[in-house]
Amino acid sequence: MTDNRLTAYAKGVLGEDAACKYLETKEMVLLSRRYHSPYGEIDLVMQDGRTLVMVEVKSRTNASLAACSYAITPKKQQRLCLTARCYLSEHPADAPVRFDALLIAKDGILHIPNAFEGKEW
């Protein structure tokens, strides 16, 4: 999956491709990729049954899953919540919203449903 000559953007796209394929095997449906707002970006917006899922993907080829998880800081969580509000203003839905993390590292893939609540923002 990695090549030292790839840009960070290209590596991110590859990680998101792998994450999307993984989540689709879990019966989740892709609604949007790389949704942008003035606050930031949501890597994947998926539907899991009735639930809208905002997915933050972190992929690290030379790190562990634990190291990947540290990249989703409180500041990043805040930006994701604000971006999710923008998404919902453009795509109103009467559905619960969940924030997941999908980590891809040298030691495997880890999907963390409800990685954080987002209520504090």
N, C-alpha and C positions, 0 to 999 in steps of 0.2 A: 504494500500500500504506500510505502514512502520512497522517496527519492530525494536526496539532499539538494538536487537542483530545482525542485518544485518551490514555488513561492508559498508564502504563508496562506494566501488566498486559495491557491490550488489545493494545498493540504487540507484546508478547512472544508472545501467542497467535497473532497474525497471522504473525509470523516462524516460529513452530513449525508452523503450518499449511503455509506455503510450503516449509519444510524437509521435512516429512513427505511432501508431494506429490512433491518432487524425489527423495527417497530411494525412494519407491515406484516411480518410473520406472526406478530402478536395480534393480528386482526385490526390494527389501527389504520386509519385512512388519512392520507396526506391532504391537507387543505391549502397550505402555503409554505413556501420556502423563503428564507431570508427576508422576512417581512421587516421593512424599515420604518422608523418613525424618527422624529427629532431627538428622541431619548436614546435610541439604540436599535438593536436588531434582535428579532426572535429567529433562531435557526430553523426550527420546524414548528408549524402549527398542525396538529393532528387531531383526529376525532377518535375517541375511544368509547364506543357506544354512544351515549348522549353527551358525554363529557368532552369539552374542548381542552386540548392539552398543549401547553406552550412548552416546547422542549429546548433546553440548552444543551448543546453538544460540545463536549471537550474531548479532543483526541490528542494524545501525546505518544509518539513512537518510542521515546527513550525514557519514559517515566512509568510509575505504577498507577493503578487506579486511585489509590489514596492521594497521590500527588495531583491527579486531575481534579479531584473533588475540591481541593483548596483554591482552584482557579475561579470558583463560583462564589465570589466574595459578597458581603452584604451590599456593597455599592452596585455590583453587577445584578444582584437580585432586585434592587430598587429600580434600576433601569429596565429590567425585564418586566416588572409590574407596570411601570409607566407606559412601556411600549404595548403591553397587553391591553391596557385601557384604550390606547389609540386604535388597536386592531378591532376591539369590540365596538368602538364608536363607528367604525367603517363597516363592520360585519356584525350587526346586532344578532344576538342569539340568546334564547331563553334556555340556557344550559349551564351546568356547573363548569367552572374553570379550574384546571389543575396545572401546577408547574412541576415538570419532570426534568431530571438530568439524565443524560446518556453519556457515559464515559467510555472511551475507547483507549486502551493502553497496551503496553507490551504484554501484560498479563491477562488480557481478555476484554470483555465488554460487560459493563454493569449498567442496568437501567434502574433508576431510582424514582419510582412514582412518588408524587408529593414531596419532592426534594425540599421545598420550602412552601410556606403558606402564602406570604405576600400581603397579609392583612395589615401589617404595620405601615404599609405605604398606600 
